[in-house]
C-alpha cells in the first residue's frame, strides 16, 4: 500500500526471481483471500473472526513495508516485484475498504474516493515511467500509515465510544490521500513536460 518507488536494479547484476522481497510480496497476495474470508465469516459481528481479520490485515500490511525495504537494501528489485507489489497493495487495501463499506462501517463514497486515487496514482506511475520515476513523498508514507491504522481500527471490535477514533483516522486518511493524489498528478505533469 506504500507509494514509494523501488530503484531499478543494475543491469550488470542478475537478481533472482525467488528472493526474500518477492516471497513477502507473494505472502501478501496469498493473505488477501484469507483476510477476506475472515471478514466474511465475522459478518462484522463476531469478535473472534474480526480479531483474526484485523491481525491478518496487519501482518499483510507489515510485509508491504518489509519487502520494499529488503528490495532496496539488498538490491533485490525484479520486474515481478515492481508489478506485483503495487497490485498486492491495492488488492489488500481495496478489499478491506470494500468489505468495510459492504458491512456499513465506512461510507461507500469514502471507499470510492480512496480507491479512485490509489488506482489513479498507480496508472499515473506507469504512464510517466518512460520519463522518470515520481519520487515518494512524506505525505504518501503518512497516507499509507493512516489508511492502515484506520482500517485496522474499524476491523478490531473496539467498544463505543472509542470506535469514533476510527472515524477520525479515516477522515485524516481520506484528506491526506486526496491531497497527495493531487500532488502526484502535478509531479507527473511536470515530469512529462520537462521530458518533452
Secondary structure, 3 states (H helix, E strand, C coil): CCCCCCCCCCCCCCCCCCCHHHHHHHHHHHHHHHHHHHHHHHCCCCHHHHHHHHHHHHHHHHHHHHHHHHHHHCCCCCHHHHHHHHHHHHHHHHHHHHHHHHCCCCCHHHHHHHHHHHHHHHHHHHHHCCCCCCCCCHHHHHHHHHHHHHHHHHHCCCCCCCHHHHHHHHHHHHHHHHHHHHHHHHHHHHHHHHHC
